[in-house]
Amino acid sequence: MSFTDPVRIDRLGQLAALHLYGMAAAWNEMLAEGPRRPVQPEAWLDRLIEAELADRQVRSLRYQLKAARFPVQRDLMGIDWGGNPAASGAD
C-alpha cells in the first residue's frame, strides 16, 4: 500500500476518531514493514491491542505524574548522599 492509499488514510482517521492512538501508530508501523510473510488476522489484532494497551499505560503514567505536580524530576544519580549517615556506613 502506498502512503496515499485512501483506505489506509480512512482507517487511520477512524482509529484517531476513536482515540486509539496506540493502534494508529502500530498500524502505520505494520504497513511500513511491508508484506514479509502471510500473517493471520488474529496476530495483527493481537499486535494492535498490545500497542494500544502500552500507549494507554504511558499516557496514564504521564497524566498521574503531571497531576502529582512533582517539582523536579530526577534520578538517584543526581542525589547528594553525603549528608546521609546511612550512606556513609556509620551505624
C-alpha positions in Angstrom: 0.0 0.0 0.0 1.2 3.5 -0.8 1.1 6.3 1.7 -1.7 8.0 -0.3 -3.9 4.9 -0.3 -7.4 6.2 0.7 -8.3 3.1 2.6 -5.3 3.5 4.8 -6.0 7.1 5.5 -9.6 6.3 6.3 -8.5 3.6 8.8 -6.1 6.0 10.5 -8.8 8.6 10.7 -11.2 6.1 12.2 -8.6 5.0 14.8 -7.9 8.6 15.7 -11.6 9.4 16.0 -12.0 6.5 18.4 -8.9 7.8 20.4 -7.0 4.6 19.6 -3.7 6.4 19.1 -1.5 3.4 20.0 -3.3 1.3 17.4 -2.9 4.0 14.8 0.8 4.2 15.4 1.2 0.4 15.3 -0.9 0.3 12.1 1.5 2.7 10.5 4.5 0.6 11.6 2.9 -2.6 10.4 2.1 -1.1 6.9 5.7 0.3 6.7 7.1 -3.1 7.3 5.5 -4.4 4.1 4.4 -7.9 3.3 7.1 -10.3 4.5 5.1 -13.3 5.1 1.4 -14.1 5.4 0.2 -13.2 8.9 -3.0 -14.3 10.5 -5.6 -11.6 11.2 -5.5 -12.6 14.9 -1.8 -11.9 15.0 -2.3 -8.4 13.6 -5.1 -7.8 16.0 -3.1 -9.0 19.0 -0.2 -6.7 18.0 -2.6 -3.7 17.6 -4.2 -4.4 21.0 -0.8 -4.7 22.7 0.3 -1.4 21.2 -2.9 0.3 22.4 -2.5 -1.0 25.9 1.1 0.1 26.1 0.2 3.6 24.7 -2.6 3.9 27.3 -0.3 2.9 30.1 2.3 5.5 29.1 -0.4 8.2 28.8 -1.8 7.3 32.2 1.6 7.5 33.8 2.2 10.9 32.2 -1.1 12.1 33.5 -0.5 10.8 37.0 2.9 12.4 37.2 1.5 15.7 35.9 -1.4 15.5 38.4 1.1 14.8 41.3 2.8 18.1 40.5 6.3 16.9 41.4 8.6 19.9 41.4 11.6 18.3 39.7 12.1 15.0 38.0 15.5 13.5 38.8 17.1 10.1 39.2 19.0 8.6 42.1 22.4 9.6 40.5 21.5 13.3 41.0 21.1 13.0 44.8 23.9 14.0 47.1 24.1 11.1 49.6 27.0 12.7 51.6 24.8 14.1 54.4 23.0 10.8 55.0 24.6 8.8 57.9 23.3 5.5 56.4 25.0 6.1 53.2 28.4 6.8 54.8 28.4 3.4 56.5 28.2 4.7 60.1 26.0 2.7 62.3 
